[in-house]
Amino acid sequence: MDHHYFIQQVEDDARRALEEDVGAGDLTAALAPAQQAVRAGILCRESAVICGRPWVMEVLRQVAPSATAVWHVSDGQRCEANQEIVEIRGAARELLSAERTCLNFLQTLSGVATRTAAYVAAVAAVAGARAAILDTRKTLPGLRVAQKYAVRCGGGQNHRMGLYDAILVKENHIAAAGGLSAAYQAALRSGAGARFIQVEVETLAQLEEALRAGVSMVLLDNMPIDRIREAVRLADGRCSLEVSGGVRFDRLGELAGTGVDRISVGALTKDLRAVDLSMRFDPAPVERAMPA
């Protein structure tokens, strides 16, 4: 992903989140003295893979520009329960306004990274398995870059970012184009700038057609385990194979054991379980007063 595009997305995400939470101003933050400086720590209440630092730092830049942050856990690292992951010093009013937005990004993205890490570990435990764990486009609207970043922090890989960077020929494309081979040929003609062209198949007959057409990347959609094993045998290395559709954690072992190359999991980004985090101010005020 282009670095400038990533930074712009982080800025936009933080701005939107602050607009919906702070709006025209934080009515409750005024309870703190105007010049009061504080030390705040963000605690993670459970073992988790941390993710979200760029978004936290951008929130602070936008709403608490005088704040400083010292991170004890980097993105992609696992913390222990009740560990402080970052220490922030700044104006009390500003940090009060930034608190919820910082935590929202951290809890959501750390949840994605933690779940991804569990899926990656489950595949790694299968002897001889080589399957990578990939995400899908089933992301929260407006947070695709953030969630796909979190998948990478958890050890997974990104599939296409959107409809604009790669081609996945699915069942409706096949129906609209008049068949699998016709759809693939059309993709070859129009997809010169695509990172890859992949074709989804639902039956072994479609797989055989894809192989005859010269497809190099095939997605096996919602196939039972025996059919997946047969697909691996039929492909015999002539194309890469990806499994998708209804992938559950308790099925990872048998799916990875078939010898497929990739397993894409929509649940990484759409079935969210937020990580338990909280920000706590130290009871004693920081001696240094903030500028008026």
URTA-V220177 format. One record per pair of residues at least 4 apart in sequence whose C-alpha atoms are under 7 Angstrom apart, sorted by the first residue. I is the first residue (numbers start at 0). GAP is how many residues later the second one is. If there is no record, write none. Layout:
# URTA-V220177
i-><I	I>
gap-><GAP	GAP>
This chain:
# URTA-V220177
i-><0	1	2	3	4	5	6	7	8	9	9	9	10	10	11	12	13	13	13	13	14	15	16	16	17	17	17	18	21	21	25	28	28	28	29	31	31	33	34	34	34	34	34	35	35	35	35	36	36	36	36	36	36	36	36	37	37	37	37	37	37	37	38	38	38	38	38	38	39	39	39	39	39	39	39	40	40	40	40	40	40	40	41	41	41	41	41	41	41	41	42	42	42	42	42	42	42	43	43	43	43	43	43	43	43	44	44	44	44	45	45	45	45	46	46	46	46	47	47	47	47	47	48	48	48	48	48	48	48	48	49	49	49	49	49	49	49	49	50	50	50	50	50	50	50	50	51	51	51	51	51	51	52	52	53	54	54	55	55	56	57	58	58	58	59	59	59	59	60	62	62	63	63	65	66	66	66	66	67	67	67	68	68	68	68	69	69	69	70	70	70	71	71	72	72	72	74	75	75	78	89	90	90	91	92	93	94	97	98	98	99	100	101	102	102	103	104	105	106	106	106	106	106	107	107	107	108	108	108	109	109	109	110	110	110	110	110	111	111	111	111	111	111	111	112	112	112	112	112	113	113	114	114	115	115	115	115	115	115	116	116	116	117	118	118	119	119	119	119	120	121	121	122	122	122	122	123	125	125	128	128	128	129	129	130	130	130	130	130	131	131	131	131	131	132	132	132	132	132	133	133	133	133	133	133	133	133	134	134	134	134	134	134	134	135	135	135	135	136	137	137	137	138	138	138	138	138	139	139	142	143	144	145	146	146	147	147	148	149	150	150	150	151	151	159	159	160	162	164	164	165	165	165	165	166	166	166	166	167	167	167	168	168	168	168	168	169	169	169	170	170	171	172	172	173	173	173	173	174	176	176	177	178	179	180	180	180	181	182	183	184	185	186	187	196	197	197	197	198	198	198	199	199	199	199	200	200	200	200	200	201	201	201	201	202	203	203	204	205	206	207	208	209	209	210	214	215	215	216	216	216	217	217	217	217	218	218	218	218	219	219	219	219	220	220	220	221	221	221	222	222	223	224	224	225	226	227	227	228	228	229	230	231	231	231	234	239	240	240	240	241	241	241	241	242	242	242	243	243	243	246	246	247	250	251	252	253	255	265	266>
gap-><5	4	4	4	4	4	4	4	4	4	44	45	4	47	4	4	4	41	44	45	4	4	4	84	4	5	83	4	4	75	71	64	67	68	63	60	61	59	56	254	255	256	257	55	56	253	254	53	54	55	248	249	251	252	253	51	52	53	54	243	247	248	49	50	51	242	243	247	47	48	49	239	240	241	242	43	45	46	47	238	239	240	42	43	44	45	235	236	237	238	39	40	41	42	234	235	236	37	38	39	40	41	232	233	234	36	37	231	232	34	35	36	230	31	32	33	34	30	31	32	62	66	27	28	29	30	61	64	65	105	24	25	26	27	28	29	60	63	24	25	55	58	59	62	99	102	4	23	53	54	57	58	4	22	4	4	50	4	46	4	4	4	39	43	4	5	7	38	4	31	35	30	31	24	21	22	23	24	20	21	22	17	18	19	20	16	17	18	14	15	16	13	14	4	6	12	78	77	78	4	5	4	199	4	4	4	4	4	4	180	4	4	4	4	174	4	4	4	4	167	168	169	170	4	166	167	4	38	41	4	40	165	4	161	162	163	164	4	35	38	39	156	157	160	4	37	38	40	41	4	40	4	153	4	35	38	39	40	152	4	37	38	4	4	130	4	13	35	36	4	130	131	6	129	130	133	5	127	131	127	128	130	129	131	125	129	130	131	132	24	25	129	130	131	23	24	129	130	131	22	23	24	25	128	129	130	131	22	23	24	129	130	131	133	23	128	129	130	25	128	131	132	4	5	8	130	131	4	130	4	4	4	4	4	122	4	10	4	4	4	5	6	4	5	5	6	4	4	29	30	28	29	30	31	27	29	30	31	29	30	31	4	5	29	30	31	4	29	30	4	29	4	4	10	4	5	6	9	4	5	6	4	4	4	4	29	32	4	4	4	4	4	4	4	20	19	20	21	18	19	20	18	19	20	21	5	6	18	19	20	4	18	19	21	4	4	27	4	4	4	4	4	4	5	4	24	23	24	22	23	24	21	22	23	24	22	23	24	25	21	22	23	24	22	23	24	22	23	24	4	5	4	4	30	4	4	4	30	4	29	4	4	4	27	28	4	21	19	20	21	18	19	20	21	19	20	21	19	20	21	4	18	4	4	4	4	4	4	4	4>
